[in-house]
Amino acid sequence: MISIKQLHYALAVEKTLHFKKAAEACNVSQSALSTAINELEKQLGMIIFERNNKQVLVTQKGQLILNKAKRVKLELDELLQLSQSDNQPFSSPMTLGVIPTIGPYLLPKVLPEVRHQYPNFKLRILEEQSHTLIDMVRTGAIDAAILALPYPIEGLMSFDFWQEDFYLVCHKDECPQMMEEITNEELETEKLMLLKDGHCLKEHALAACQLQNPKQGSDFGSASLHTLIQMVAGKLGTTLVPQMALDQLTHNESELRAIHLNEPGPHRTIALIIRPNYVRTSELSLLKAIFTAQLTQKCS
């Protein structure tokens, strides 16, 4: 009989492609893990991993087995969560994924209240790009992901908790002093600096301005809003910042001004992304309410 332990060990080997590292991750000896994998392959009558002294590879048929094992593990995890659903909220650990252009600005605003209301809640945070988090939600590697929409999430569900607009940030010496609103037609696109390709924040900013990908004023590829703000402070150009991040990015920069982008909004939506059959939706609803209340209070 194939055991859950064998599948757990096999998935660890797939993740690390290294028997010693997989054994360490599973807190067992390498010989115990190897024996379990060998027995699994014997029971299945097939080789899952090709291995020698230098590398471990997953066979083509082995990958099919591992894909099934992931679904089995996901169903078991949800079975355990369902059995605990009548307990107090957040009595079990939860892992949330968040993208880098949201995490540093959302989490300081909401986590203190989460901790205040649920002091024993063990919340793990994982920061990754949107496409990686979507895959992790689908496979059950994380409970939910915090993403900016619109973004393709076929087969998944979203719990929207915040909507916001963009602001043009410019050096006070290089923008009209009395201007409080700006339209896309008034933007000097040759001065506009955005994140490098691959960040959904860039796509949302371009969509809000109804712009194609502009030629940026300098040859650079920033992955950080903080870097863009420092470049604006150095009079190298302007940038677009979401409302949620505005206070943190400009708090210590008295030379900067923020001007609301007066285009139809909201320019982006922030949401919790889950699997349709996720069993802890009631707890995510509690988080959603906390997030919305804290953002409303601190971003107004």
Disulfide bonds with the S-S distance in Angstrom:
none
